Amino acid sequence: MLLKEYRICMPLTVDEYKIGQLYMISKHSHEQSDRGEGVEVVQNEPFEDPHHGNGQFTEKRVYLNSKLPSWARAVVPKIFYVTEKAWNYYPYTITEYTCSFLPKFSIHIETKYEDNKGSNDSIFDSEAKDLEREVCFIDIACDEIPERYYKESEDPKHFKSEKTGRGQLREGWRDNHQPIMCSYKLVTVKFEVWGLQTRVEQFVHKVVRDILLIGHRQAFAWVDEWYDMTMDDVREYEKNMHEQTNIKVCNQHSSTVDDIEGHAQTST
């Protein structure tokens, strides 16, 4: 098991980010879904928890075979998916990832959001006070992203919002920018297979970090698209994007899911 805590600051308030996060996830999923790969939304509906209250439950299938390194593609079926289940009780969320034919693999993410610059060192103490974890700050303006994902229009060093006036962030922007909020993510990766555990868990954390960096850069770079939206507006946008994304992804995979699940049962 490899545990890390990521802290990603944004030039937004927690209330603003609630809309931006939903918009970014829907648009990003749609853009990344192509040639039968991407995100299929299986379920998205209100959910009530006795402890956390009202929230939203979402289940997705993430098809990503071609995005794996060559050594991983050699040991998995040609087409497979990861199941994502998310419980959103904003400003607290839980996300879990599992793979049907790899029962010893899982990712667990707890997220909390606060209006500060990542200075709360005890935000997860009640959940993980006895677990050692590395704290990793992610800077949306200055951290490098994989070259294939770079777009100047989504670079916070160059982008400036017309609606908010925020942007063109420079090194050290977190020290004095207002408003500012932080997304705290406690990420646990497990791959309990002897001989591969360390390599796989480190690789998965690298992928998680890249996804967090790219997604939060996009959430800010797209701020003028979502800034005036209400929660009803963004839920309608989310619904439309899910429908369009499912069409792009599901047609190719509708006939393969049974084969995948059959493979999982055989492997188990």
DRENDO-1510 file (C-alpha; in Angstrom, 1 decimal, always signed):
<recs>
REC; n; res; u; v; w
REC; 1; MET; +0.0; +0.0; +0.0 .
REC; 2; LEU; +1.3; +3.5; -1.0 .
REC; 3; LEU; -0.4; +6.5; +0.6 .
REC; 4; LYS; +0.1; +10.1; -0.5 .
REC; 5; GLU; -1.7; +13.4; +0.3 .
REC; 6; TYR; -2.0; +15.8; -2.7 .
REC; 7; ARG; -2.7; +19.5; -2.2 .
REC; 8; ILE; -3.8; +21.5; -5.2 .
REC; 9; CYS; -4.5; +25.2; -4.8 .
REC; 10; MET; -6.8; +27.1; -7.1 .
REC; 11; PRO; -7.5; +30.8; -7.7 .
REC; 12; LEU; -11.1; +30.2; -6.8 .
REC; 13; THR; -13.4; +29.9; -3.7 .
REC; 14; VAL; -14.7; +26.6; -2.5 .
REC; 15; ASP; -18.2; +27.6; -3.6 .
REC; 16; GLU; -17.0; +28.5; -7.1 .
REC; 17; TYR; -15.0; +25.3; -7.4 .
REC; 18; LYS; -18.1; +23.2; -6.8 .
REC; 19; ILE; -19.4; +24.2; -10.2 .
REC; 20; GLY; -16.0; +24.2; -11.9 .
REC; 21; GLN; -15.2; +20.7; -10.8 .
REC; 22; LEU; -18.4; +19.2; -12.2 .
REC; 23; TYR; -18.0; +21.1; -15.5 .
REC; 24; MET; -14.3; +20.1; -15.9 .
REC; 25; ILE; -14.9; +16.4; -15.2 .
REC; 26; SER; -17.7; +16.2; -17.7 .
REC; 27; LYS; -15.9; +18.1; -20.5 .
REC; 28; HIS; -12.6; +16.4; -19.9 .
REC; 29; SER; -14.2; +12.9; -20.0 .
REC; 30; HIS; -15.9; +13.8; -23.3 .
REC; 31; GLU; -12.7; +15.1; -24.8 .
REC; 32; GLN; -10.7; +12.1; -23.7 .
REC; 33; SER; -13.2; +9.5; -25.0 .
REC; 34; ASP; -12.4; +8.4; -28.5 .
REC; 35; ARG; -11.9; +5.3; -30.6 .
REC; 36; GLY; -13.8; +3.2; -28.0 .
REC; 37; GLU; -11.7; +4.4; -25.1 .
REC; 38; GLY; -12.7; +6.8; -22.4 .
REC; 39; VAL; -15.4; +7.0; -19.8 .
REC; 40; GLU; -18.8; +5.4; -19.8 .
REC; 41; VAL; -21.3; +6.7; -17.2 .
REC; 42; VAL; -23.3; +3.8; -15.8 .
REC; 43; GLN; -25.1; +5.6; -12.9 .
REC; 44; ASN; -25.4; +9.2; -11.7 .
REC; 45; GLU; -28.1; +9.9; -9.2 .
REC; 46; PRO; -28.8; +11.6; -5.8 .
REC; 47; PHE; -27.6; +9.6; -2.8 .
REC; 48; GLU; -28.3; +10.1; +1.0 .
REC; 49; ASP; -25.8; +9.0; +3.6 .
REC; 50; PRO; -26.7; +8.8; +7.3 .
REC; 51; HIS; -23.5; +10.5; +8.3 .
REC; 52; HIS; -22.6; +12.8; +5.4 .
REC; 53; GLY; -26.1; +13.8; +4.4 .
REC; 54; ASN; -27.3; +14.4; +0.8 .
REC; 55; GLY; -24.9; +13.8; -2.0 .
REC; 56; GLN; -24.5; +12.4; -5.5 .
REC; 57; PHE; -23.4; +8.8; -6.4 .
REC; 58; THR; -21.7; +8.2; -9.7 .
REC; 59; GLU; -20.5; +4.9; -11.2 .
REC; 60; LYS; -18.4; +4.9; -14.4 .
REC; 61; ARG; -16.4; +2.5; -16.5 .
REC; 62; VAL; -13.0; +3.8; -17.6 .
REC; 63; TYR; -11.6; +2.1; -20.7 .
REC; 64; LEU; -7.9; +2.9; -21.1 .
REC; 65; ASN; -5.9; +0.0; -22.5 .
REC; 66; SER; -3.8; +2.0; -24.9 .
REC; 67; LYS; -2.8; +4.4; -22.1 .
REC; 68; LEU; -1.0; +1.6; -20.2 .
REC; 69; PRO; +2.8; +1.1; -20.4 .
REC; 70; SER; +3.9; -1.8; -22.5 .
REC; 71; TRP; +4.7; -4.1; -19.6 .
REC; 72; ALA; +1.2; -3.6; -18.2 .
REC; 73; ARG; -0.5; -4.2; -21.6 .
REC; 74; ALA; +1.3; -7.5; -21.8 .
REC; 75; VAL; -0.6; -8.9; -18.8 .
REC; 76; VAL; -4.1; -7.5; -19.3 .
REC; 77; PRO; -6.9; -8.3; -21.8 .
REC; 78; LYS; -6.8; -6.2; -25.0 .
REC; 79; ILE; -9.9; -4.4; -23.9 .
REC; 80; PHE; -10.7; -3.9; -20.2 .
REC; 81; TYR; -12.1; -1.3; -17.9 .
REC; 82; VAL; -11.6; +0.1; -14.5 .
REC; 83; THR; -14.7; +0.8; -12.4 .
REC; 84; GLU; -15.0; +4.2; -10.7 .
REC; 85; LYS; -17.5; +4.8; -7.9 .
REC; 86; ALA; -17.8; +8.3; -6.4 .
REC; 87; TRP; -19.8; +9.7; -3.5 .
REC; 88; ASN; -19.9; +13.5; -3.6 .
REC; 89; TYR; -21.0; +15.2; -0.4 .
REC; 90; TYR; -19.3; +18.4; -1.3 .
REC; 91; PRO; -17.0; +19.7; +0.3 .
REC; 92; TYR; -16.2; +16.0; +1.1 .
REC; 93; THR; -16.0; +13.3; -1.5 .
REC; 94; ILE; -15.0; +9.6; -1.7 .
REC; 95; THR; -13.8; +8.0; -4.9 .
REC; 96; GLU; -12.9; +4.3; -5.4 .
REC; 97; TYR; -11.3; +2.5; -8.4 .
REC; 98; THR; -11.3; -1.2; -8.9 .
REC; 99; CYS; -10.6; -3.6; -11.8 .
REC; 100; SER; -12.8; -6.7; -12.3 .
REC; 101; PHE; -9.9; -9.0; -13.3 .
REC; 102; LEU; -7.4; -7.6; -10.8 .
REC; 103; PRO; -9.0; -8.2; -7.4 .
REC; 104; LYS; -5.9; -7.1; -5.5 .
REC; 105; PHE; -5.8; -3.7; -7.2 .
REC; 106; SER; -7.6; -0.6; -5.8 .
REC; 107; ILE; -7.3; +3.1; -5.5 .
REC; 108; HIS; -9.1; +5.0; -2.7 .
REC; 109; ILE; -9.3; +8.8; -2.7 .
REC; 110; GLU; -10.8; +11.0; +0.0 .
REC; 111; THR; -11.1; +14.7; -0.8 .
REC; 112; LYS; -11.8; +17.8; +1.3 .
REC; 113; TYR; -11.9; +21.4; +0.1 .
REC; 114; GLU; -11.1; +24.5; +2.2 .
REC; 115; ASP; -10.6; +28.2; +1.5 .
REC; 116; ASN; -6.9; +28.3; +2.2 .
REC; 117; LYS; -3.5; +27.9; +0.5 .
REC; 118; GLY; -3.0; +24.3; +1.5 .
REC; 119; SER; -1.9; +25.1; +5.1 .
REC; 120; ASN; -4.2; +22.7; +7.0 .
REC; 121; ASP; -1.8; +19.9; +8.1 .
REC; 122; SER; -4.5; +18.1; +10.1 .
REC; 123; ILE; -7.4; +18.0; +7.7 .
REC; 124; PHE; -7.3; +14.2; +7.5 .
REC; 125; ASP; -6.2; +13.4; +11.0 .
REC; 126; SER; -9.4; +11.8; +12.1 .
REC; 127; GLU; -9.4; +9.5; +9.0 .
REC; 128; ALA; -5.7; +8.6; +8.8 .
REC; 129; LYS; -3.9; +10.0; +11.9 .
REC; 130; ASP; -1.9; +6.8; +12.4 .
REC; 131; LEU; -0.8; +6.4; +8.8 .
REC; 132; GLU; +2.4; +7.8; +7.4 .
REC; 133; ARG; +2.0; +9.7; +4.2 .
REC; 134; GLU; +4.0; +11.9; +1.9 .
REC; 135; VAL; +2.5; +15.4; +1.3 .
REC; 136; CYS; +2.8; +16.5; -2.3 .
REC; 137; PHE; +1.9; +20.1; -3.4 .
REC; 138; ILE; +0.7; +20.4; -7.0 .
REC; 139; ASP; +1.2; +23.9; -8.6 .
REC; 140; ILE; -1.2; +24.3; -11.6 .
REC; 141; ALA; +0.9; +27.2; -12.9 .
REC; 142; CYS; +4.5; +26.0; -12.5 .
REC; 143; ASP; +4.6; +22.2; -12.5 .
REC; 144; GLU; +5.4; +20.6; -15.8 .
REC; 145; ILE; +2.9; +18.4; -17.5 .
REC; 146; PRO; +3.5; +15.7; -20.1 .
REC; 147; GLU; +4.2; +17.4; -23.4 .
REC; 148; ARG; +1.4; +15.6; -25.2 .
REC; 149; TYR; -1.2; +17.2; -22.9 .
REC; 150; TYR; +0.2; +20.8; -23.1 .
REC; 151; LYS; -2.1; +23.5; -24.5 .
REC; 152; GLU; -1.1; +27.2; -24.3 .
REC; 153; SER; -4.8; +28.1; -23.9 .
REC; 154; GLU; -4.9; +25.9; -20.8 .
REC; 155; ASP; -1.6; +27.2; -19.3 .
REC; 156; PRO; -2.4; +29.3; -16.2 .
REC; 157; LYS; +0.8; +31.3; -16.8 .
REC; 158; HIS; -0.7; +32.6; -20.1 .
REC; 159; PHE; -4.5; +32.4; -19.5 .
REC; 160; LYS; -6.4; +35.3; -18.1 .
REC; 161; SER; -10.1; +35.1; -17.3 .
REC; 162; GLU; -12.3; +37.8; -18.9 .
REC; 163; LYS; -15.1; +37.3; -16.4 .
REC; 164; THR; -13.0; +37.2; -13.2 .
REC; 165; GLY; -9.8; +39.0; -14.2 .
REC; 166; ARG; -7.8; +36.2; -12.6 .
REC; 167; GLY; -5.0; +34.5; -14.4 .
REC; 168; GLN; -1.5; +34.7; -15.8 .
REC; 169; LEU; -0.3; +33.1; -12.6 .
REC; 170; ARG; +3.4; +33.5; -11.8 .
REC; 171; GLU; +5.7; +31.5; -9.6 .
REC; 172; GLY; +4.8; +32.1; -5.9 .
REC; 173; TRP; +1.2; +33.0; -6.8 .
REC; 174; ARG; -0.2; +30.9; -3.9 .
REC; 175; ASP; +1.5; +33.2; -1.4 .
REC; 176; ASN; -0.6; +36.3; -2.1 .
REC; 177; HIS; -3.4; +35.4; -4.5 .
REC; 178; GLN; -7.0; +36.1; -3.4 .
REC; 179; PRO; -9.3; +34.3; -3.6 .
REC; 180; ILE; -7.6; +30.9; -3.1 .
REC; 181; MET; -8.8; +27.5; -2.1 .
REC; 182; CYS; -7.2; +24.0; -1.8 .
REC; 183; SER; -8.3; +20.6; -2.8 .
REC; 184; TYR; -6.8; +18.1; -0.4 .
REC; 185; LYS; -6.7; +14.5; -1.7 .
REC; 186; LEU; -5.7; +11.5; +0.4 .
REC; 187; VAL; -4.8; +8.8; -2.2 .
REC; 188; THR; -4.3; +5.2; -1.2 .
REC; 189; VAL; -3.0; +2.8; -4.0 .
REC; 190; LYS; -3.0; -1.0; -3.4 .
REC; 191; PHE; -1.6; -3.7; -5.7 .
REC; 192; GLU; -0.9; -6.7; -3.5 .
REC; 193; VAL; +1.0; -8.8; -6.0 .
REC; 194; TRP; +4.5; -10.0; -5.1 .
REC; 195; GLY; +7.2; -8.7; -7.4 .
REC; 196; LEU; +5.0; -6.0; -9.0 .
REC; 197; GLN; +3.6; -4.2; -6.0 .
REC; 198; THR; +6.1; -1.3; -5.7 .
REC; 199; ARG; +6.5; -0.7; -9.4 .
REC; 200; VAL; +2.7; -0.6; -10.0 .
REC; 201; GLU; +1.8; +1.5; -7.0 .
REC; 202; GLN; +4.5; +4.1; -7.9 .
REC; 203; PHE; +3.3; +4.1; -11.5 .
REC; 204; VAL; -0.3; +4.6; -10.5 .
REC; 205; HIS; +0.6; +7.5; -8.2 .
REC; 206; LYS; +2.5; +9.2; -11.1 .
REC; 207; VAL; -0.6; +8.8; -13.3 .
REC; 208; VAL; -2.9; +10.1; -10.6 .
REC; 209; ARG; -0.6; +13.2; -10.1 .
REC; 210; ASP; -0.6; +13.9; -13.8 .
REC; 211; ILE; -4.4; +13.6; -14.0 .
REC; 212; LEU; -4.9; +16.0; -11.0 .
REC; 213; LEU; -2.5; +18.6; -12.5 .
REC; 214; ILE; -4.1; +18.5; -16.0 .
REC; 215; GLY; -7.7; +18.5; -14.7 .
REC; 216; HIS; -7.2; +21.4; -12.3 .
REC; 217; ARG; -5.4; +23.4; -15.0 .
REC; 218; GLN; -8.4; +22.8; -17.2 .
REC; 219; ALA; -10.9; +23.7; -14.5 .
REC; 220; PHE; -9.3; +27.1; -14.2 .
REC; 221; ALA; -8.7; +27.7; -17.9 .
REC; 222; TRP; -12.4; +26.9; -18.6 .
REC; 223; VAL; -13.6; +29.3; -15.9 .
REC; 224; ASP; -15.3; +31.7; -18.3 .
REC; 225; GLU; -17.3; +28.8; -19.7 .
REC; 226; TRP; -18.8; +27.7; -16.3 .
REC; 227; TYR; -18.5; +30.8; -14.1 .
REC; 228; ASP; -22.1; +32.0; -14.6 .
REC; 229; MET; -23.6; +28.5; -14.3 .
REC; 230; THR; -26.0; +27.5; -11.5 .
REC; 231; MET; -25.9; +24.0; -10.0 .
REC; 232; ASP; -29.0; +23.2; -12.1 .
REC; 233; ASP; -27.2; +24.5; -15.2 .
REC; 234; VAL; -24.1; +22.3; -14.6 .
REC; 235; ARG; -26.1; +19.2; -13.8 .
REC; 236; GLU; -27.9; +19.6; -17.1 .
REC; 237; TYR; -24.6; +20.1; -18.9 .
REC; 238; GLU; -23.2; +17.1; -17.1 .
REC; 239; LYS; -26.2; +15.0; -18.2 .
REC; 240; ASN; -25.8; +16.0; -21.8 .
REC; 241; MET; -22.1; +15.4; -21.8 .
REC; 242; HIS; -22.6; +11.9; -20.3 .
REC; 243; GLU; -25.1; +11.0; -23.0 .
REC; 244; GLN; -22.7; +12.2; -25.8 .
REC; 245; THR; -19.7; +10.5; -24.2 .
REC; 246; ASN; -21.5; +7.2; -23.7 .
REC; 247; ILE; -22.4; +7.2; -27.4 .
REC; 248; LYS; -18.7; +7.6; -28.3 .
REC; 249; VAL; -17.5; +4.9; -25.9 .
REC; 250; CYS; -20.2; +2.3; -25.6 .
REC; 251; ASN; -20.9; +1.3; -29.2 .
REC; 252; GLN; -17.5; -0.4; -29.4 .
REC; 253; HIS; -17.7; -2.0; -26.0 .
REC; 254; SER; -21.3; -3.2; -25.7 .
REC; 255; SER; -20.3; -6.6; -27.1 .
REC; 256; THR; -17.1; -7.0; -25.0 .
REC; 257; VAL; -18.3; -6.5; -21.4 .
REC; 258; ASP; -19.5; -10.0; -21.0 .
REC; 259; ASP; -16.2; -11.3; -22.4 .
REC; 260; ILE; -14.3; -9.1; -19.8 .
REC; 261; GLU; -16.4; -10.3; -16.9 .
REC; 262; GLY; -16.1; -13.9; -18.0 .
REC; 263; HIS; -12.3; -13.4; -18.1 .
REC; 264; ALA; -12.5; -12.0; -14.6 .
REC; 265; GLN; -14.3; -15.0; -13.3 .
REC; 266; THR; -11.9; -17.4; -14.9 .
REC; 267; SER; -8.9; -15.5; -13.5 .
REC; 268; THR; -10.4; -15.4; -10.0 .
</recs>
